[in-house]
């Protein structure tokens, strides 16, 4: 077999941006010999990620074949792979993968990757990966196949995100990773991180886990990597002992350890997807069976798994969610004003010092590195808020997620005061106080008295009218909705709300701030509850209503499992807090009427101090206590799971259709994006609007009107 044997595969794909394999010979120091250094580079601008498509893999494989020949002839002493600045390799080219329509092409794509990467692993001289930056999916698998790996302390985004994207690590990652870092660490990378909103590892974290053998500072990363490679090639005993000592931690993996890790993986998949997504389950199957397979046997199973998954509706839906929404639309927000209108922000004020306000303080200080001042009604609250920020920074420092100098700098930026006059030189002030219109109006009236005329005011309201808040301000044009989702560090969505008089410069500043905070902003109309909470409110209303009518709690709460939501409705309500959920529901009911059910039974739970419907028994089983049921007034009309699911689907289709008619967002894709980023809507469903279209809910409720908003023939 040769790489060129796959040329017909490359010809089946149009428009691939090829990542080239540039080779040069480097003389290693201290006479260690010649190292052939491959730099993977698409020769485009620095921000364009390098990816792996069939053309890329064929060129890479052809280069490695020649290097195997040279190594066998004694012409080179080592081979190394690195990437262009900030990128090692960003993984497979999903645009190429999504265009696969024939199963044999899917199998061939998997086989090609295995063939090429195996050339690195079977090189007759030491092979190295110098991981200088992003290494995702197939990119990390390139590194895993080499004999040795260095990683930069500045490298970010090391991961195997395939199960998040509807696939499995199909080029050896499932086989190699557990044998390198242990089964439990492998599950963390393969399953837990991937399904936890695609969490990645930093260079230091990857080194600590054992993925890399040597950690190097970025300033002289390549030269220092070559120096370290020279030590390995020349047989430096200290360098080799360091590697062997680290790897020996997982040299003997017993079946119990492996099975325990697999069980943890199954629990994560159940918790995150309700077992509704095919890719995580297939990855666990490969992981479990792979403990007794050779690398070649495992590769064959990976080939079949990739071919199967590429041919599923779930993968096509995931590609729409990931490429069209998260990679494209999220980066070009519809309706955002010209960025040149944005004003500079050199100081931020936050009204409130509770948990949400403190999370905001940490985010603004860390991401923007500008002074942040928290205010509250007394010094105790202020001190507690500032202490929270400092404590979170200390935790990051302890985990190696932030350098000590950065930690001290960020902590010094966050201060507190009981006097709002501390905002006098702030450019941006956001409130995070109780969700009551009169309270927020009073706050802004007080803030407006002390800030400069150009200071932008923002509200973190989740459901109230921004226009109503601005009504009595001297400068209503400077107020904007800036709605974060909880927990702030984890949730990537920002609903930017334009009130009736919000001016373009204020809006542009909000979008630029969102970018600086590393959040994805979506422009929404000033309508009750905006997008995410309105959709969730309609869903919660249907579930609480069927429960109030007499459907048992287990059926009502689990009926939506086929959607694969990260949390069932009753569990999510308990997490959010029943009083908060009830308040939002009451606001929606006041705005839109009976279609938003307000549960009298939920209020009874609140009045009784009960935080959630479910209790957990000693063996972990969930149940509703008889004492709780005795408090409630319920009917006798029981619905089946199928009836509850369809009823909820129809309700969601109805509400989203209304939102689109009202122009709450620019297009249906923005509803899809908001639900993915703000509510954890599963990628494998391809966005909520195409899902409702596929299930027939759109046709049942809205007919052609639903399709007029752009929801037609999507995954």
N, C-alpha and C positions, 0 to 999 in steps of 0.2 A: 504494500500500500504506500502511496505517495500523496502528498498534499494536492498535487495537480490532478489527481484522480477525481477530486470533488469540483472540478471546474464547471461542470454542468449545473451544479447547485448554485454557484455564484451567478451564472447566467440567468437563473430563474428570478433573480432579485434586481429590480431597477432602483437606481438612486442611492445605493449604499455609499456613505462617506467612509472611505477606506482609511483605516489607521495603519500607517506604514511602519515597517520594521527597519529602522536605520541602524546599520552595524558599523562599528569602528573598533579597531584593535587598540587596546590600552596596555601599556607596560606596567605591570604591578610593581610596587616598590620592593626594595630589598631583594631584587632578582627572583621574585616568585614566578615570573613567566608572563605570558601574554594572556590577557582576558579579552574575550570578544563581548563588547557591550552593545546590547540591543536597546535602542530607545524607541518606544512606541509613541508615535506622534501622527496626528491627522494633518499636520502642516497648516492648520487654520489658526484663528485668533486664540489667545490664551484661555479664553473663557469657554471655548467649545470643547466639551468632553470627548475623550477618546473612547470609542466603543468597538465591540467585536461583532462583525458580520461575516458572512462566508468569504468575501473577497479578502478581508483582513486576515482571517484565519489561514487562508491558503498562502498568502504572502508570508505570514509569520511561520507557518509550517515549512515552507520552502527554505527560508533562511535557517531554521533550526536543523533541517536535514543536512544542509551544507556544513553547519557547525559541528554536527555529529561526525561528519566525514573528517573535518579538520582535527577534531579532538582525537579521533582514532588514529590519525596520521601523526599525532604528536605536535601539531602546529600551534595549538592553543592549550593553556593550562586550566582555563575556566571559562564559563559563560555566565553573563548576568543580564537581567532585564530591568529596565527602569522606564519612567514615563516623562512626558513633558512637564513643565512647571505646574505644580498643584494637582496633577493627575498622574496616577499610575495607570489604571484602566478603569473606566466607569461601567464596565459590564457589557453584556450582550446588547446589540442594537435592536431594541424592541420594535422599531419601525420595520426592520427586516423580518423579525420573527413573526410579527402580526400578519405579514403578507403571505405566510405559508398557508397554502390551501390544500396541499396534497400530503398525505401521511408520510410517504417515502421521503419527502423533503425534510419533514420534522425529524425522522430517524437519522437522515444523512447529516443534518445540522448538528445533532448530538454526537454522532460518530466522529465528525470532523474535529469538533472541540476536543474530544477525548484523544484522538490520534495526535493532534498538535501538542497538547499539554503533556502527553506522555513522553514526547521527545525531550522535554525539559527534565522530567523525572528519571529518564534512562540515559541521560548524557553520561558518557564515560569519563568526564572530568567534573569537578564540582560545579553545580549550577546555583546561581544566586538570584534573588529578587531584591532590588533596592526600592522599597515601597516609599516613594517620596510624597504621595498625596492620595487622592481618592482611589479606593480599591473596592469596587462593588461587584457582587455576583461573580461572573466569569473573570473579572479582573482579580479578585481575591483568589479565585481558583488557580489562576496563572501562578500566583505567588506560592500557593500551597503545594504545587507540583515541584517546585525547585527544592534543592537540597538544603539551602540556607536562606534566611531572610533577615534583612535589616529594615528598620522602619524609622521614619522621621518623627520627632516629637511634635512637629507641626502638621503631620498628616491627619486629616479628618476623614470621616465617612468610610470606615472599613466595615464591611458587612456582607452577609449573604441574604439579600432581601427577596429571594425568589418566591417564597410562600406568600409574601405580601402582594406579589405581582401575578399570582395565579399559576406559578410554575414550581419546579423544584430545582435545587442546585444540581445541574445535570452534567457537569464536567469534572466530577470527582470530589466535590466539596463534602458531600455526605459521607463518603468513605474516608477521606483523609483527615478531616477536621477532628472527629472524636479520637482518633489515634494519636493526634498531636497534642490536643489540649484537654482530653478526657471527655467522656460522654455527656456529663452534666453541663460543662462549659459549651460543648457543641450544641446542645439543645437551646441554651441561652441565645446563641447566635442564629441558629437555623430556624427556631420557632419563636421563642419569647421576644427577642429584639425585633424580629421581622413583623410580628403581629402587634407589637407595641408601637404602632404608628411608624414603623420602619426605623427603629432606633439604630444608630451606628456606633462604632467604637472609635475612639481617638487612637493615635499612634501609641501613646503610653499605655492605654487600656489594652490594646492588642498585644503589646509586649508583656504586660503583666499576666495576661491570660495564657501566653505561651505561643501565640500565633507567629510572633517574630522572635528571632534569636538575639538581636542586638538593637539597642535603642540609641539613636544618634540625633544630635541637635541639627536644626535645618541650615545653619549658616554655611557649613562646609559638608553638607550631607553626602554628596557624591564622592568627594575625595576621601572622607572618613570611611565611607562604605567600602571603597576600593582598598583602603589600608586594612580594614578588618578582613576583607576577602583574602588579601595577601597572607594574612596570618593563618587563615584556615587552609589555604592552598599549600603553604610552606610547612604545614604540620605543627604550628604553634600549639604546644600542649595546653597552655592556660586557656586559649580561646576555645579549643575543642572540648576541654573539660567543662567549661562554662556552658556550652551548648548541651553536652550530654547530661550534665547535672539537671538542667531545666527540663529536658525531655524525659528523663527517667521517672519523673513524677507520674507519668501515665503509661509506663512501659508495660505493666501487667494489669490489664483491665478484665475483671471477672464479670461473669454473666449477670450477677446481682446488681452490680454498679450500672451496667448498661441498661438493664431492664428498669431500674429505678429512674434513670434519666428519661427513658421512653415514657414511663408512667407520668412523670412531671410534664413532659411535652404534651401528652394527651389531655391532661388537666388544663393546660394553657389553651390548647385549641378549643376545648369545650367552652372555656370561659370567654374566649375572644370571639369565637365564630359560631357557637352552638352546633358545631360539626356540620355547618351548612356549606362550607367552602371545600371543594375537592382537593386543592393543592396542599394545604397543610397535612391533611390525612394521608395523602400519597407520600409526602416527604417522611412522615413518621413510619410509614410502612417500609420505605427503603432503609431508614435508619435502623429499625428493629431487625429486619432480615439481614441487613448488611454486616452485622457483627460476626457472622460466620461465613462471609463471602470473601473471595479474593478481590483484588482491585479490578481485575478484568471482568469477573462475574458481576460485581457491583456496577461497573460501567454499562454492561449490557442491560441491566434492569433500569438504570437511569435513562438510557436511550429510549426504551419503551415508554417510560413514564413521561418523558418530555414530549414524545410524539402524541401520546394520549391526551395530555393536558393542552397542548397547543391547539388541538382540534375541538376544544370545548367552548360552549357559549360563555362560560364563566371567564375563560382567559380573554376572549374577545371583549367581553364587558370590562374586564380589568384594564385592558389596554386603553379603552376609551376613557376610563376614569383616570388612569395614571398619565397617559400622554396628552390627551386632548384637554383634560381638565387641570390636573395638578401641575403638569409641565408647561402647558401653554396658556390656558385661560387664566390661571391663578397668577401668572407673571405679567399679564397684560389686562388689568382690571377694566371691565367695560364701564365707560362713562367717567373714568378718572380724568380730571383736568390736566393740562400741560404741567409737567413737573417743574418747569422753570418758574411757575407762579409760587412755589412753596417758599415759606419763610424759614429762616434759620431758627433752630431751637437750641438754646445754650443753657437753659435751666427749666426744670419741670416741678410743678407743684401738685400735690395730691391731697385732696380733702378726704380725710378719713385715715385711720391707722389700724383698721381691722385686718382680717386675713386677706381679703381681696385687695385692699389698698396696699398692704405690705408686699404682696406678690407683684403688684404693679410697680412699686418702688424698686424692688430688686430687678425687675425686667428693664425698666428705663435706665437705671444706673449702670447695669452690666452691659447692655447692648449699645447705649448711646454715649456712655462715659461722660455724662453731664451731671451737675449737682441736682439732687432730688430732695425736696423737703416735704415731710408728712405733717399734717396738722390734725388735731382732734380736740375734743371738748375738755380734756384734762391731761395732765402730764403723765399720769399712769398709763393711759391708752397710747399716748405718743411714744413713751419709752418702750412699751411692749412691741409696737410696730417696728421701731428702729432695731430693737433686739432681734426680732424675727429675721429681718434682712441680714443682719450681721451673722446670725446663727446659720442661715442657709449658705452664706458664703464660706463659713468655716467648714461646713459639711462638704462643699465642693472641693475645698483645699485638701481636706483629709482624704478624699477619694482621688486626688490627682487630676481633677477636672479643670483646675484653674491654678496658674502659677501664684506663688506667695506674693509677689509684687503686685500682681493684678488684684488679688484678693484684698490687700490693704488699700489699694487705690479705690476700689469699688466701695468698700466699707466707709472710707472717708467722704465719699460723695453723698451719702444718705444721712440726713439729719432730720430733726423733728422740732415742732414748735406748737404751742397752744394759740399762737397769734397768727392770723391769716395775713398780717402785714409782711410776713416772711415771703409772701408771693410777689412783693412789689417789683422785683426785677425778673420774674418768671416770664417765659415766652409761651408756655403751654401749661394750663392747669386743668386737671381732670378730677371729677368727683367720683367717689366710690362709697356713698352713704346709703342709708335705708331707702328701699324702693318705694318711695312715696312722693308724689308730685310736689306737694306743698313744702316738704323738707328740702328737696333738690332746688326748688325755686328760691327758697330762703338762702341756701348755700351760695347760689350764683349771685344773688343780690349783694351778699356780703363780700364775695370775692371781687365783684366788679368795682367795688369802692376802693380797692387797694392796688389792683393791677394796672399796668399801662394800657393805653387805648389799643395797642396792637396785640396784646396778649390774647391767645386763642383759648377758648373755654371748651371743655369736652365733658360729656356725660357717659358714664359706663352703664346707663340704664339698659335693662334687658327687655323692657316692654312698654315703657311710658313714652308719651309724645315729646319729642325734642322741640317741636314747634311751640308747644304749650309752655315748656320750660323757658324758651327764649322770649316769650310774649312781653314780659315786663322789663326786659333788659334795656339799658340805654343803647347797647350795640348788639342787637339780636343776630346780626349777620356773622358774628364771630363764634357762635355756638355750633358744635358739631357732635353727632353721636359717635362714640368710639367704644363699641361694645365688645369686650373680651369674654372669653368662655373659661369656665373653671374646670380643672386647675390651670391657671394662667401659664405656667411654664410648659405644659404639655400640649395645650390645645392651640392649633395654628391659625384659627380663623379670627378675623376682626371684621365685624359688620360696621362699616362706615356709613353713618346715617346723615343724609342731607335734609335739613329742615327747610321750611319755606324760604327763609331769608339767608341761609348759609351762603357765603360768597365763595367764589372759585379758589381764591388764594388760601382760604381756611381749609377747604376740601383738599387741595393739592398738598398742603402741609400734612394733613392727616394721612394721606397715602404715602408720602415720603417717610413719615414717622413709622408707619406700619412696616415699610421695607427695612428701615433701620432696626426695628425690633425683631426682624425675621419672622413676621407674621404675614399671612395672606389676607389682603383686604378685598372685600366685595362691597360695591356701592349699593345701598338699599334705600328705598323710599321711606319716609317717615310715616310708617303705618304700624298699628299696634303689634308688638312682639316681633316686628321685622320679618325674618325668614325662619331661622332654626326653631326658635321658641314657638312660633305660630304653628309650624308643622308638628312639632312634638306635642304642643298643647292639644291639637286635634287628635293625635294618636292617644295621648293619655286620657283624653275625654272619652274616647270610644271604649278603652279598656276598663276604666273605672265605671262606666255606665253599664257594661255587660255584667260586671261584678255586682253592681247595685241591683241589677235586674234579677240576679239569682244564679248566675254562672259561678261555679266554684273557682277559688283563687288560683289553683294550679292550672286549670284550663285557660282562664283569662290571661294569666301572666305568661304562659308558655305558648300561646297560640301563634305568636309572631316569630317563633324559633326558625321557621324556614327562611326568614329574612336574614338570619345570621347576625343580628344586631349584637353589639358588644355587651349589652346589659338588658335584661328584661324590664318592662315598664315599671312594675312595682319596686324592683330593686333600684332602678334609677331614681325613682321618686324618693325613696328612702335616702339615697346618697345626696341628692339635691337638697332634701329637707322638705317634709310634707308642708310646712307653713309657706315656704318659698313657692313650691309647686301650686299650692292652693291660691296664693296671691296672684300668680301669673294667670291661672285659669280664670279667676274672677275678673281680671282685667280684660281677658279675651272675651269672656261672656258679656261683659258690659259693652264691648266694642262691636261684637258680631252676633250676639244673641244665642239662641238655644243650641246651635250646632256645636258650641263649646260647652260640654257638660261640666257643671260644678258639683262635685260629689258631697252630699251632706254627710255621708259616712266618713269621708276623709276628714271633714271638719271635726267629727266626733273623736277620731283618733288623735287629732291635734289637741283638742280640748282635754283629752285624757292623758296627754303627755306621752303618747305612744309614737315612737319614731318611725315605725314601719310595720307593714302587715306581717312579714315573715319573721319567724324565730328559728334558730338553729338548735337542733337537739344535740346531745352529747356525741352521737355518731355522725354528725354533719348533715343530717336530713333536715330540710326546711319544712316548717309546718306553721299553720295559723292557730294560735292558742284559742281554746274555747272561750276564755275570758274576753278575748278581743272580739270574737264573733258575736258574743252576747251583747256587746255595745251597739251593734250595727243593725240597721233596719233595711232588710233586703227582700227582694221579690222572689218569685218562684219560677221565673222564666229562664231556663237553662239553654245556653247555646253551645254547639260543638266547637272544637278547635278550628275546623274548616270554616264554619260560619263566622267566627270571630275574626279570622284572618281576612276573609273576603270583605267583611264589613269594614274593617280597618283600612284595607287597600282602597276601597271605594271612598271612604272619608278623606283619605290623603289625596286621592286624585281630585276630588271635589275641591278641597282647600287650595291645592297648588294651582288648579285651573283658575280659581278666583284670584289668587295672588298674581298670576300672570296677566289676567285681564286688567287688574288694577295697576299694573306696571310697578310692582314692588321691586322687581329686579329687571335688568335689561332683557334677559332671555332665560329659557328653561335651564340652560347649562349652568347658570348662576345658582339656581336652586340646587342642582346636583352638587355643585362645588361646595356650597354652604353646608349641605348635609354631610358630605364626606369630611370636611375640615372641622365642623363644629359639633357634629353629633356622632361621628364615627361610623357613618353609613358605609357598609362593606363595599370594597372596591369590586369584588367579584360579581356584584349585582349591577354594576355599570351605571351608577347614578340612580336617584330615586325616580326621575321622570321616565327614563326608558324601562325601568323595572315595572312601573305601573302600566306602561304601555304593553309590555310583554304579557303581564298577567291578565290583561283584558279590563282592568279597572278603568283605564282612561276611556275606553270605548263605552263601557257600561254607564259611566257618569257624565262624561263630557262629549262623547262622540267626536266629530271632526274638529270641534273647537279646540280640543286638547292639542291636536296635531298642528293647528295653525300657529302654535308657539314654537315650532321647530322640533317637536318630539315625533319623529317618524323614522322607522327602519334603522334605529340605532341599536347597539348591542344590548 
